[in-house]
Amino acid sequence: DGLKSPPAVKFNRKGELIVPQAGTGEVVRIDIHTGAKTVIAKVRPGIDNFAFSPDNRMFLSHFVDGGVAEVATDGSNTERVLVPKGLVGPWGIACGTAGQLYLNDGLSLAVLSSTKEVSRLGGLLDNSFPGFVRSLAAGAPGELWLTTMAGDVVQFFPDGRPFKMVARKLQEPYGVAP
């Protein structure tokens, strides 16, 4: 009970039950006799799998941004990046009215800065995000139009205002234009 989207469960080399939580980025050790949970690592949300080496080092992968890292399990949250986070599968791009480049990465929506840094505006694990984004288009200043895998059309605001649902459950919309 109380776990947020656990994608996997494994025993480490010491025989301890370890469960990552995709929704929070926490990795917990669960005592199989008492059910007590201890957070042994905390990383960004979106963990999709993990593995232990023969010497009990833990490695995590992320489905939201494609990153892979070795992560300390002593609570220090030390991460050694093996595959840097980046885009998982860009489905579309759109230029905003101020020259921003928006990236639809399926599981998230991102913006590329003038210094080529990718920032996530929201993602599948966020309660305030419309879902798996299929297509996007820039609209009036400060707005984007999105379609989702669920068939929804959404007016999205990169500044953090709540999105507005415009249409629901259409038959697989693959494109949108304002």
Protein Blocks (a to p, Z undefined) as FASTA:
>chain_A
ZZahiabdcddfkopacdddfknopacdddfknopacdfbdcdehiabdcddfkopacdd
dfklopacdddfehnopacdfbdcddfbdcbdcddfkopacddehjaccdddfkopacdf
bdfklmkbgbjcfbdcdddehiacdddfkopacdddfkopacddfbghiahiabdcZZ
